[in-house]
Amino acid sequence: MTANADELMTVTTGLRRLVRRRLQAGLTGPRLRGAQVELLRVASARPGLGVAAAAAELHLARNSVSTLVNQLVDQDLLRRETDPDDRRNARLYVTEAAEQRLAAWRQARTELVGAALADLDPADRAAISQALPALRRLITRLEADS
């Protein structure tokens, strides 16, 4: 099982890295790090999310997320508003520029990976498709353990 766990992480990390590198060459705007993109995705999915909640969801320290927030605010990709119920807290909202950037990234990623999947043998495509629910359960299990 240990060898499978290591191979799974090697393969998934390699896949994410390769896709990210291929896509960054074709996108405009300042280059974003993976953690910045992940924060934008979370803030897009949950408008008004607080920094602490974002940190918990991303499994990062609050100060790390605060740094990411400052960077993204400076790039006009994230908007930080004071929480009206607790002025010590901030609420996060992605900007229109960030939404457009995320949509372009998703579209390009779908096209890139979709084309590669289409070139695979049908049995390989079926195996990947069948593995997706198990991979989602693995994520859920790892989240429960943290």
Buried (B, 14 or more C-beta within 10 A) or exposed (E): EEEEEEEEEEEEEEEEEEBBEBBEEEEEEEEBEEBBBBBBBBBBEBEEBBBEBBBBBBEBEEEEBBBBBEBBBEBEBBBBEEEEEEEEBBBBBBBEEBEEBBEBBEEBBEEBBEEEEEEEEEEEEEEEEEEEEEEEEEEEEEEEEE
